[in-house]
C-alpha cells in the first residue's frame, strides 16, 4: 500500500518460497522513508530525525525468508508512527484540539514523549515545530498502524494454523551505551520475553545460548523486556510465542554518522546462523510439546 512515503509502500512482507518453519520475523522500527511534509514540519534536520531508527535491522534479518519464514518490515519511520505501542497512546500536549475519550493519555510511554505518535527522538530531541491536528494523528493510526497490525496478525495466525505453534521474533536495536544496572556490562544483545509471560522459557534460554555460542554477550529482559508487540502477541499457553531481540548498534554502525561498519556483513551472517539455530531448535518440538502448550 502506498501513501505517506512518496510512492513507497508503507510496509511489506518478504515471503519465503514456502514457509517451512514456525517463525515470523518483524522489523517495525527500521523504516527510513520520511514524508517530505513531515520533514518540513520538524525542528530536526535529516540526520537528527533518524536517531530513533533501528538502523538497518531489516537488512540484518534479511535472510529470514531464505530460511523459510516471512519477514514483515516497515518503510515508514518510527518518528512518524510507532507501531510498538498501543493503538492510541497519545500526548494531548501535541495536539490542537481535544483527543477522543478512548485515548490513553496517561501511560509512562506518553509521559516520556514516546507514544504512538512520538513527541521526541533519542534523548529529548523535540520533533515538531507546531501542534498536530487531532484528525492528523488519528489518520496515521487508521491508515498505517491498523493495517500493519492486521498484517502481522494474519502472519501469526497463518503460522499457528500451519504448524500448531508460532514464534514471533520482534527485531530491534539499542544505543551502544546501554549498560546493565549496577555494572559496566554493555550487552551485545538483549532478549525480552516480558519476564517469562510472552514466550516459553526454553525459547528465551535457547536464544541466549545460541547468541553466546556465536561469541556475543547476551542478557535477558534488562533493561528491555519487550514492548507492546511482544506483550500483545505472546500467548505461550496457546502456542503463540513472542521474543524481542535488541542489537547493540555499536556492533554494526557508527552512531554519529549512521554509516555501516566494515563488519556489518559479518554480523548479518551471524544473525542468519542464529535464526537457523532457532529454527532447528523449534523443529525438535511438535505442536504437542511443552513449547506449544506450556
C-alpha positions in Angstrom: 0.0 0.0 0.0 1.3 3.4 -0.9 0.9 6.7 0.9 2.9 9.0 3.1 6.3 7.7 1.9 6.0 9.2 -1.6 5.1 6.2 -3.6 7.0 3.7 -1.4 4.8 1.0 0.2 4.2 1.7 3.9 5.3 -1.8 4.7 6.0 -5.1 3.1 6.1 -8.8 3.8 9.0 -10.6 2.3 7.7 -14.1 1.9 9.7 -17.4 1.6 9.0 -19.6 -1.4 7.3 -21.9 1.1 7.0 -21.3 4.8 8.9 -24.2 6.4 9.5 -23.0 10.0 7.0 -21.7 12.6 8.6 -18.3 12.8 7.6 -14.8 11.9 10.2 -12.0 11.9 9.1 -8.4 12.3 11.2 -5.2 12.0 8.8 -2.3 12.9 11.3 0.4 13.5 13.8 0.2 10.6 11.7 2.3 8.2 13.7 5.1 6.7 11.4 6.8 4.1 10.5 10.1 5.6 7.5 12.1 4.2 8.6 15.4 2.8 5.9 17.3 4.7 6.8 15.6 7.9 10.5 16.7 7.5 9.4 20.2 6.6 7.4 20.4 9.9 10.1 19.1 12.1 12.6 21.0 14.2 15.2 18.4 13.4 17.5 18.0 10.4 17.6 14.9 8.3 20.2 13.3 10.5 18.7 14.2 13.8 15.2 12.9 12.9 16.8 9.4 12.3 18.0 9.0 15.9 15.1 6.8 16.8 15.5 4.3 13.9 16.5 0.7 14.4 19.1 1.3 11.7 19.3 -1.4 9.1 17.8 -4.1 11.3 15.6 -5.2 8.4 18.9 -5.9 6.5 20.4 -7.8 9.4 17.5 -10.2 9.3 17.0 -10.2 5.6 17.8 -13.9 5.2 14.7 -14.9 7.2 12.8 -15.8 4.0 15.6 -17.9 2.7 15.3 -19.9 5.9 11.6 -20.4 5.4 10.0 -17.6 7.5 8.2 -14.4 6.5 9.7 -11.0 7.3 7.4 -8.1 7.9 9.2 -4.7 7.8 8.1 -1.1 8.0 9.1 1.6 5.5 7.5 4.4 7.5 9.8 5.8 10.2 9.3 5.3 13.9 9.5 9.0 14.4 6.3 9.4 12.3 4.4 6.5 13.9 5.4 3.8 16.4 3.5 0.5 15.9 5.2 -0.9 19.0 2.7 1.0 21.2 -1.0 0.7 22.0 -3.0 2.0 19.1 -4.0 5.2 20.9 -1.2 6.2 23.3 -1.2 9.9 22.6 0.1 13.1 24.3 -2.6 15.7 24.5 0.1 18.5 24.6 1.0 17.6 21.0 -2.5 18.2 19.6 -4.6 21.3 18.8 -8.0 20.1 20.0 -9.4 17.5 22.4 -8.5 13.9 21.9 -11.2 11.2 21.9 -12.1 9.8 25.3 -10.7 6.3 24.4 -7.2 7.6 24.0 -4.6 6.6 26.6 -3.0 9.9 27.7 -1.6 8.6 31.0 0.9 5.9 30.1 4.6 6.1 31.1 5.5 6.0 27.4 3.3 9.0 26.6 4.9 10.8 29.6 8.3 10.1 28.2 7.4 11.5 24.8 7.3 8.1 23.1 3.7 7.4 22.4 2.1 6.0 19.3 2.9 9.4 17.6 6.2 10.3 19.3 7.0 13.8 20.6 10.7 13.2 20.7 13.5 11.1 19.2 16.6 9.9 21.1 17.2 11.9 24.3 14.6 14.6 24.4 15.0 15.9 20.9 11.7 17.5 20.1 10.3 16.6 16.7 7.6 19.1 15.8 7.5 22.9 15.3 3.8 23.0 15.8 0.9 21.1 17.3 -0.8 18.5 15.1 -4.5 18.4 14.4 -6.4 15.5 16.1 -7.6 14.4 12.7 -3.9 14.1 11.5 -3.0 11.9 14.4 -6.0 9.6 14.2 -5.5 9.3 10.4 -2.0 7.9 10.9 -3.3 5.3 13.2 -6.2 4.3 10.9 -4.2 4.3 7.7 -0.9 2.9 8.9 -1.0 1.4 12.4 -4.1 -0.7 12.0 -3.2 -2.2 8.6 0.3 -3.0 9.9 -1.1 -4.9 12.8 -3.7 -6.6 10.7 -0.9 -7.9 8.5 1.1 -9.1 11.5 -1.9 -10.9 13.0 -2.5 -12.7 9.7 1.1 -13.9 9.5 1.0 -15.2 13.1 -2.4 -16.8 12.6 -1.3 -18.5 9.4 1.8 -19.8 11.0 0.0 -21.1 14.0 -2.6 -22.9 11.8 0.1 -24.5 9.7 2.5 -25.6 12.5 0.4 -25.7 15.6 2.6 -23.0 17.1 4.1 -19.7 16.2 7.2 -17.8 17.3 7.3 -14.1 16.6 10.8 -12.5 16.7 10.4 -8.8 17.1 13.7 -7.2 15.9 15.1 -4.0 17.3 18.4 -2.2 18.0 19.6 -0.2 21.0 22.1 2.5 21.7 25.7 1.4 22.2 26.0 3.0 25.6 23.3 0.8 27.3 24.7 -0.8 30.4 23.2 -3.3 32.8 22.2 -1.6 36.0 24.9 -1.7 38.7 27.6 -3.0 36.3 29.8 -1.9 33.4 28.5 -4.7 31.2 27.4 -3.4 27.8 25.4 -6.3 26.3 25.6 -7.1 22.6 22.0 -8.5 22.7 19.0 -8.3 25.0 16.3 -11.0 24.7 13.0 -9.8 26.0 10.1 -12.1 26.9 8.2 -9.9 29.3 9.7 -11.7 32.2 8.6 -15.1 31.0 5.0 -14.2 30.1 5.3 -13.8 26.3 7.2 -17.0 25.4 8.2 -20.3 26.7 11.3 -20.1 28.9 13.0 -22.7 26.8 12.9 -20.4 23.8 14.5 -17.5 25.7 17.2 -19.7 27.0 17.9 -21.1 23.6 18.2 -17.7 22.1 20.7 -16.7 24.8 22.6 -19.9 24.3 22.9 -19.5 20.5 24.0 -15.9 20.7 26.6 -16.6 23.4 27.8 -19.5 21.3 28.5 -17.1 18.5 30.7 -15.0 20.8 28.2 -12.3 21.9 27.2 -11.1 25.3 23.5 -11.7 25.8 21.2 -10.8 28.7 17.5 -11.3 29.3 14.8 -8.6 29.9 17.0 -5.9 31.4 16.8 -3.1 30.6 14.4 -4.1 27.7 11.8 -6.7 28.4 9.8 -6.2 25.3 7.2 -3.6 24.1 3.6 -3.7 23.1 4.1 -6.1 20.2 5.8 -8.7 22.4 3.3 -8.3 25.2 0.3 -8.3 22.9 1.1 -11.2 20.6 2.8 -13.5 23.1 0.4 -16.2 24.4 2.5 -19.2 25.2 -0.3 -21.2 26.7 -1.9 -21.1 23.2 1.4 -21.9 21.4 1.9 -18.2 20.5 5.4 -17.1 21.5 6.9 -13.7 21.1 10.5 -12.7 21.8 12.0 -9.2 21.4 15.7 -9.0 20.3 17.7 -5.9 20.8 21.0 -5.5 19.0 23.7 -3.1 20.2 24.1 -0.6 17.4 27.8 -0.1 18.1 28.3 -3.6 16.7 27.4 -2.6 13.2 27.1 1.2 12.7 29.0 4.4 13.5 26.4 6.0 15.8 27.5 9.5 14.8 27.4 9.2 11.0 25.0 6.2 11.0 27.1 4.5 8.4 27.6 0.8 8.4 30.8 -0.6 10.0 33.1 -2.8 7.9 31.9 -5.9 9.8 28.2 -5.3 9.1 28.1 -8.3 6.8 29.7 -10.5 9.5 27.0 -9.6 11.9 24.3 -10.3 9.3 25.9 -13.8 8.7 26.0 -14.4 12.5 22.3 -13.5 12.8 21.4 -15.8 9.9 23.2 -18.6 11.8 21.3 -17.6 14.9 17.9 -17.8 13.0 18.8 -21.2 11.6 19.7 -22.5 15.1 16.5 -21.2 16.5 14.6 -22.9 13.7 16.4 -26.2 14.2 15.7 -25.9 17.9 11.9 -25.3 17.4 11.9 -28.3 14.9 12.7 -30.6 17.8 9.3 -29.7 19.3 6.0 -30.5 17.8 2.6 -28.9 18.4 2.1 -31.3 21.3 5.3 -30.2 23.1 5.9 -28.1 26.1 6.7 -25.2 23.7 3.3 -25.3 22.2 1.3 -26.0 25.3 3.3 -24.6 28.3 
